[in-house]
Amino acid sequence: MAKNKKLTRSRNNRLIGGVLGGLAEYFGWDATLVRVIFVFVSFFSATFPGILVYILAWILMPDAPKKSHYYSDQTRKDVTPDDTDRP
């Protein structure tokens, strides 16, 4: 039976908004390859407004849910890094 996947912005493969990382995770591709293809298509195609598509996807795609870790006493701790933890 197929797993019910949802297209969400990535929390692990995020450089700006996680849009391309989310696409890569959804299709099972390498995030770097998706980013390089997006840049080439945006740069070499006058009819593909890459920045506008990225901003729209950033607004429309939901963020991936935070992962939590359950301890033996059934308490939860959020283990997903926040955006504020970045240097």
C-alpha positions as CSV (number, residue, x, y, z in Angstrom):
1,M,0.0,0.0,0.0
2,A,1.4,3.4,-0.9
3,K,2.3,5.8,1.8
4,N,0.2,9.0,1.9
5,K,2.8,11.7,1.4
6,K,2.1,15.4,1.6
7,L,4.0,18.1,-0.2
8,T,5.4,20.3,2.6
9,R,8.3,22.6,3.0
10,S,11.3,20.8,4.4
11,R,12.7,21.4,7.9
12,N,15.9,19.4,7.3
13,N,16.9,20.6,3.7
14,R,16.1,24.3,4.2
15,L,18.3,27.0,2.8
16,I,15.8,29.8,2.3
17,G,12.2,28.6,2.7
18,G,12.5,24.9,2.4
19,V,10.5,24.8,-0.9
20,L,13.0,23.0,-3.1
21,G,14.1,20.8,-0.2
22,G,10.5,19.8,0.3
23,L,10.1,19.0,-3.4
24,A,13.2,16.8,-3.2
25,E,12.0,15.0,-0.2
26,Y,8.5,14.4,-1.7
27,F,9.9,12.9,-4.9
28,G,12.9,11.2,-3.3
29,W,15.5,13.2,-5.1
30,D,18.7,14.9,-4.0
31,A,18.0,18.5,-2.8
32,T,21.2,19.9,-4.3
33,L,20.2,18.5,-7.7
34,V,16.7,20.1,-7.5
35,R,18.2,23.4,-6.5
36,V,20.7,23.3,-9.4
37,I,18.0,22.4,-11.9
38,F,15.7,25.2,-10.6
39,V,18.5,27.8,-10.9
40,F,19.4,26.7,-14.5
41,V,15.8,26.7,-15.6
42,S,15.1,30.1,-13.9
43,F,18.3,31.7,-15.3
44,F,18.2,30.4,-18.9
45,S,14.4,30.7,-19.5
46,A,12.9,34.1,-19.9
47,T,9.4,32.6,-19.7
48,F,9.9,30.9,-16.3
49,P,9.7,33.5,-13.5
50,G,11.6,31.4,-10.9
51,I,11.6,33.9,-8.1
52,L,7.8,34.4,-8.3
53,V,7.2,30.7,-8.4
54,Y,9.4,30.1,-5.4
55,I,7.7,32.9,-3.4
56,L,4.2,31.6,-4.3
57,A,5.3,28.1,-3.3
58,W,6.8,29.4,-0.1
59,I,3.4,31.0,0.8
60,L,1.2,28.2,-0.3
61,M,3.1,25.1,0.8
62,P,2.6,24.2,4.5
63,D,5.6,23.7,6.7
64,A,6.5,20.2,7.6
65,P,5.3,19.2,11.1
66,K,7.9,19.3,13.9
67,K,9.2,15.9,15.0
68,S,9.0,15.0,18.6
69,H,10.8,12.4,20.7
70,Y,9.0,10.3,23.3
71,Y,10.8,9.4,26.4
72,S,10.2,6.3,28.5
73,D,7.9,8.3,30.9
74,Q,5.7,9.3,27.9
75,T,6.8,13.0,27.9
76,R,7.6,14.6,24.6
77,K,10.5,16.9,23.7
78,D,10.7,18.8,20.4
79,V,13.8,17.8,18.6
80,T,13.3,19.7,15.4
81,P,15.8,22.6,15.1
82,D,14.1,26.0,14.9
83,D,15.1,28.8,12.5
84,T,16.4,30.8,15.4
85,D,19.1,28.2,16.1
86,R,21.0,28.9,12.9
87,P,24.2,30.9,13.1
